[in-house]
């Protein structure tokens, strides 16, 4: 048991976007002296504070926050890279006898944390650039056909127009001579074995959540999201980079180019975010059944249960 009376080394707080995860993590960290560790694949990018609803500087000053905004948008950051960073943060929390509080909405990050990750080695930049050049020159269908010849199992699993995942599968087989399926069989162990953590998935009412998503997107625009995306657009980065595909970013860039109106861009951003939230519900239900589904109004009681002796 750690110095704050919590009997496990980590608490995992997941949920759909705009469900209140950051506030709940902040509350738990204040009550336990814990460290909040970002588990969201878009909030790692320093260029995207407003559009990804990262904790504010004021919130970050209240308790230690780690892995927020520590990656440049030009980096093709991966789940494997995040796991390496998360391992260091978990070690820091344990050394300081603090509760590690992992908060975010990226299912793959949580799965890597609790189930382990495939041991795919880093891909050389020249291989990645070569595959992307072929993607732009020949189109996604041609690369899917190539993947079907070289890695039939991955090609069958992927949608024929899934540019990002098709490119990734080709990069791996070109760099290693082995398919992603093969690498997935030889995985790395989880950072958090069973029985070393408690895991919560916030389960808000869908209609209320979608209304909150819509209102939050408009608030983001009023708080500098447009200016943030404009600054990112001036860098002229590869549109396939993860940061360039954050919800709202592609549509706002189209608006800045004069292709669509501000309201059209905002509606695309709101719709994309709502669809993402729907996918998050489905993904966690099927992929991570060990998470306890809790209504937001019951979350405080869940925290009380996590912290023995408090009510």
C-alpha positions as CSV (number, residue, x, y, z in Angstrom):
1,X,0.0,0.0,0.0
2,X,1.4,3.4,-0.9
3,X,1.8,6.4,1.4
4,X,-1.6,7.8,0.6
5,X,-3.5,4.6,1.5
6,X,-4.1,3.3,-2.0
7,X,-3.5,-0.4,-2.3
8,X,-2.7,-0.6,-6.0
9,X,0.1,1.1,-8.0
10,X,-2.1,2.8,-10.7
11,X,-5.6,4.0,-11.5
12,X,-6.8,4.1,-15.1
13,X,-9.5,6.7,-16.0
14,X,-10.8,6.3,-19.6
15,X,-13.9,7.4,-21.4
16,X,-15.2,9.0,-24.5
17,X,-14.0,12.5,-25.4
18,X,-15.6,15.3,-23.4
19,X,-16.8,13.0,-20.6
20,X,-14.9,14.6,-17.8
21,X,-11.8,12.4,-17.5
22,X,-9.3,15.2,-16.9
23,X,-11.4,16.7,-14.1
24,X,-11.8,13.3,-12.4
25,X,-8.1,12.6,-12.7
26,X,-7.2,16.0,-11.2
27,X,-9.6,15.3,-8.3
28,X,-8.0,11.9,-7.6
29,X,-4.5,13.3,-7.8
30,X,-5.3,16.1,-5.4
31,X,-6.8,13.7,-2.9
32,X,-3.9,11.2,-3.1
33,X,-0.9,13.2,-4.1
34,X,-0.8,11.3,-7.3
35,X,0.7,12.0,-10.8
36,X,-1.6,12.4,-13.8
37,X,-0.1,10.7,-16.9
38,X,-1.6,11.5,-20.3
39,X,-3.1,8.5,-22.1
40,X,-4.4,10.3,-25.1
41,X,-2.7,10.1,-28.5
42,X,-3.5,13.6,-29.5
43,X,-2.8,15.4,-26.3
44,X,0.9,14.4,-26.6
45,X,1.4,17.1,-29.3
46,X,2.6,20.5,-28.1
47,X,1.1,22.2,-31.1
48,X,-2.4,21.2,-30.2
49,X,-3.4,22.4,-26.7
50,X,-6.8,24.0,-27.4
51,X,-8.1,21.7,-30.2
52,X,-7.4,18.6,-28.2
53,X,-8.8,20.0,-24.9
54,X,-5.5,19.4,-23.0
55,X,-5.5,20.4,-19.3
56,X,-5.0,24.1,-18.8
57,X,-1.7,25.5,-17.5
58,X,-3.6,26.3,-14.3
59,X,-4.7,22.7,-13.9
60,X,-1.3,21.4,-14.7
61,X,0.1,23.6,-11.9
62,X,-2.1,22.0,-9.3
63,X,-0.7,18.5,-9.4
64,X,2.1,16.9,-11.5
65,X,1.0,16.2,-15.1
66,X,3.2,14.1,-17.4
67,X,3.3,13.4,-21.2
68,X,1.1,16.3,-22.1
69,X,2.4,18.4,-25.1
70,X,5.8,16.8,-25.1
71,X,6.0,15.7,-28.8
72,X,6.4,17.9,-31.8
73,X,3.6,17.7,-34.5
74,X,6.2,16.7,-37.1
75,X,6.8,13.4,-35.2
76,X,4.9,10.3,-36.2
77,X,4.4,9.3,-32.5
78,X,3.4,5.7,-31.9
79,X,1.9,3.6,-29.2
80,X,5.3,1.9,-28.7
81,X,6.9,5.3,-28.2
82,X,4.2,6.2,-25.7
83,X,4.7,3.0,-23.8
84,X,8.4,3.7,-23.4
85,X,7.6,7.2,-22.0
86,X,4.9,5.8,-19.8
87,X,7.3,3.2,-18.3
88,X,9.6,6.1,-17.2
89,X,6.6,8.0,-15.7
90,X,5.4,4.9,-13.9
91,X,8.9,4.4,-12.5
92,X,8.9,8.0,-11.3
93,X,5.6,7.6,-9.6
94,X,6.8,4.4,-7.8
95,X,10.1,6.0,-6.7
96,X,8.2,8.9,-5.2
97,X,5.5,6.6,-3.7
98,X,2.8,8.4,-5.6
99,X,-0.3,7.0,-7.3
100,X,0.1,6.8,-11.1
101,X,-3.2,8.1,-12.6
102,X,-3.4,7.3,-16.3
103,X,-6.2,9.5,-17.9
104,X,-7.2,9.7,-21.5
105,X,-9.3,8.2,-24.3
106,X,-6.9,6.3,-26.5
107,X,-7.9,2.6,-26.3
108,X,-4.7,1.3,-27.9
109,X,-2.6,3.1,-25.3
110,X,-4.6,1.5,-22.4
111,X,-4.5,-1.9,-24.1
112,X,-0.7,-1.6,-24.5
113,X,-0.5,-0.6,-20.8
114,X,-2.5,-3.5,-19.5
115,X,-2.1,-6.2,-22.2
116,X,1.3,-5.5,-23.7
117,X,2.3,-4.4,-27.2
118,X,3.8,-6.0,-30.3
119,X,7.6,-5.7,-30.4
120,X,7.8,-4.0,-33.8
121,X,11.2,-2.3,-34.1
122,X,11.5,1.3,-35.2
123,X,11.0,1.9,-38.9
124,X,13.8,3.8,-40.7
125,X,12.8,7.2,-41.9
126,X,13.8,6.5,-45.5
127,X,11.5,3.4,-45.6
128,X,8.6,5.4,-44.2
129,X,9.2,8.2,-46.7
130,X,9.4,5.8,-49.6
131,X,6.1,4.1,-48.8
132,X,4.4,7.5,-48.4
133,X,5.8,8.7,-51.7
134,X,4.4,5.7,-53.4
135,X,1.1,6.3,-51.6
136,X,0.9,9.8,-53.0
137,X,2.1,8.7,-56.5
138,X,0.2,5.5,-57.0
139,X,-2.8,5.8,-54.7
140,X,-4.1,3.8,-51.8
141,X,-5.6,1.0,-53.9
142,X,-2.3,0.2,-55.5
143,X,-0.6,0.0,-52.1
144,X,-3.4,-2.3,-50.8
145,X,-2.9,-4.6,-53.8
146,X,0.9,-4.6,-53.0
147,X,0.1,-5.4,-49.4
148,X,-2.2,-8.3,-50.5
149,X,0.7,-9.8,-52.4
150,X,3.3,-9.3,-49.6
151,X,1.1,-9.7,-46.4
152,X,-2.2,-11.2,-47.3
153,X,-3.4,-11.5,-43.7
154,X,-3.0,-7.8,-43.0
155,X,-4.5,-6.8,-46.3
156,X,-7.6,-8.9,-45.6
157,X,-8.0,-7.3,-42.2
158,X,-7.7,-3.7,-43.4
159,X,-10.2,-1.6,-45.4
160,X,-8.9,-1.0,-48.9
161,X,-8.9,2.8,-48.4
162,X,-7.3,2.9,-44.9
163,X,-4.3,4.9,-46.0
164,X,-2.6,5.1,-42.6
165,X,-2.8,1.5,-41.7
166,X,-2.0,0.2,-45.1
167,X,1.1,2.4,-45.2
168,X,2.1,1.2,-41.7
169,X,1.7,-2.5,-42.7
170,X,3.9,-2.0,-45.8
171,X,6.5,-0.1,-43.8
172,X,6.8,-3.0,-41.3
173,X,7.1,-5.8,-43.8
174,X,9.5,-3.7,-45.9
175,X,11.7,-2.9,-42.9
176,X,11.6,-6.3,-41.2
177,X,10.6,-8.9,-43.7
178,X,7.8,-10.0,-41.3
179,X,4.2,-9.1,-41.2
180,X,2.4,-7.2,-38.5
181,X,0.6,-10.4,-37.6
182,X,3.9,-12.1,-36.9
183,X,5.1,-9.2,-34.7
184,X,1.8,-9.2,-32.8
185,X,2.4,-12.8,-31.8
186,X,5.8,-11.9,-30.2
187,X,4.6,-9.1,-27.9
188,X,6.1,-7.1,-25.1
189,X,4.7,-7.7,-21.6
190,X,2.3,-5.1,-20.1
191,X,3.5,-2.4,-17.8
192,X,0.6,-3.1,-15.5
193,X,-0.1,-6.8,-14.9
194,X,-3.6,-7.8,-13.7
195,X,-4.4,-7.0,-10.1
196,X,-2.0,-4.0,-9.9
197,X,-4.5,-1.4,-11.0
198,X,-8.2,-0.2,-10.9
199,X,-9.7,0.9,-14.2
200,X,-12.7,3.1,-14.9
201,X,-14.6,3.9,-18.1
202,X,-16.8,7.0,-17.8
203,X,-20.2,6.2,-19.3
204,X,-22.2,9.4,-19.8
205,X,-25.6,9.6,-21.4
206,X,-25.1,9.6,-25.1
207,X,-27.3,12.6,-26.0
208,X,-25.9,14.7,-23.2
209,X,-22.3,13.8,-24.3
210,X,-23.0,14.7,-27.9
211,X,-24.4,18.1,-26.8
212,X,-21.4,18.7,-24.7
213,X,-19.1,17.8,-27.6
214,X,-20.9,20.3,-29.8
215,X,-20.7,23.1,-27.2
216,X,-17.0,22.4,-26.4
217,X,-16.0,22.6,-30.0
218,X,-17.5,26.1,-30.3
219,X,-15.8,27.0,-27.0
220,X,-12.5,25.8,-28.5
221,X,-13.0,28.1,-31.5
222,X,-13.6,31.0,-29.2
223,X,-10.5,30.1,-27.2
224,X,-7.9,30.1,-30.0
225,X,-8.3,26.8,-31.8
226,X,-8.5,28.5,-35.2
227,X,-5.2,30.4,-34.5
228,X,-3.6,27.2,-33.2
229,X,-4.5,25.3,-36.4
230,X,-3.4,28.2,-38.5
231,X,0.0,28.1,-36.9
232,X,0.2,24.4,-37.5
233,X,-0.8,24.8,-41.2
234,X,2.0,27.2,-41.8
235,X,4.4,24.3,-41.1
236,X,3.2,22.5,-44.2
237,X,3.6,19.1,-42.5
238,X,2.7,15.7,-44.1
239,X,-1.1,15.4,-43.9
240,X,-0.7,11.7,-42.9
241,X,1.0,12.7,-39.7
242,X,-1.2,11.9,-36.6
243,X,-1.3,15.5,-35.4
244,X,-2.6,16.7,-38.8
245,X,-5.6,14.4,-38.4
246,X,-6.7,15.5,-35.0
247,X,-10.4,16.0,-34.9
248,X,-11.2,19.4,-36.3
249,X,-7.8,20.1,-37.7
250,X,-8.3,19.0,-41.4
251,X,-11.6,20.8,-41.6
252,X,-10.3,24.0,-40.1
253,X,-7.3,23.9,-42.5
254,X,-9.8,23.6,-45.4
255,X,-11.6,26.7,-44.0
256,X,-8.3,28.6,-43.8
257,X,-7.6,27.8,-47.4
258,X,-11.0,29.2,-48.4
259,X,-12.5,25.9,-49.4
260,X,-15.4,25.8,-46.8
261,X,-17.0,28.3,-44.5
262,X,-16.2,28.5,-40.8
263,X,-19.6,26.9,-39.9
264,X,-19.1,24.1,-42.3
265,X,-15.6,23.4,-40.8
266,X,-17.1,23.5,-37.3
267,X,-19.9,21.1,-38.2
268,X,-17.4,18.7,-39.7
269,X,-15.3,18.9,-36.5
270,X,-18.3,18.4,-34.3
271,X,-19.5,15.4,-36.3
272,X,-16.1,13.8,-36.5
273,X,-15.8,14.1,-32.7
274,X,-19.2,12.6,-32.1
275,X,-18.4,9.7,-34.3
276,X,-15.1,9.2,-32.5
277,X,-16.9,9.1,-29.2
278,X,-19.3,6.4,-30.5
279,X,-16.3,4.3,-31.6
280,X,-14.7,4.8,-28.2
281,X,-17.8,3.3,-26.5
282,X,-17.7,0.3,-28.8
283,X,-13.9,-0.3,-28.6
284,X,-13.6,-0.3,-24.9
285,X,-16.6,-2.5,-24.4
286,X,-15.2,-5.2,-26.7
287,X,-11.4,-4.8,-26.2
288,X,-11.0,-3.9,-22.5
289,X,-13.8,-5.6,-20.5
290,X,-11.7,-5.3,-17.3
291,X,-12.7,-1.6,-17.2
292,X,-15.5,-0.8,-14.8
293,X,-18.2,1.3,-16.5
294,X,-19.4,4.1,-14.2
295,X,-21.8,6.9,-14.8
296,X,-20.3,10.4,-14.3
297,X,-22.6,11.1,-11.3
298,X,-21.3,8.0,-9.6
299,X,-17.6,8.6,-10.3
300,X,-17.0,10.4,-7.0
301,X,-18.2,7.3,-5.2
302,X,-15.9,5.1,-7.3
303,X,-13.0,7.3,-6.2
304,X,-14.0,6.9,-2.6
305,X,-13.8,3.2,-3.1
306,X,-10.3,3.5,-4.7
307,X,-9.1,5.4,-1.7
308,X,-9.7,3.2,1.4
309,X,-10.8,5.0,4.5
310,X,-12.3,8.0,2.7
311,X,-15.9,8.8,2.1
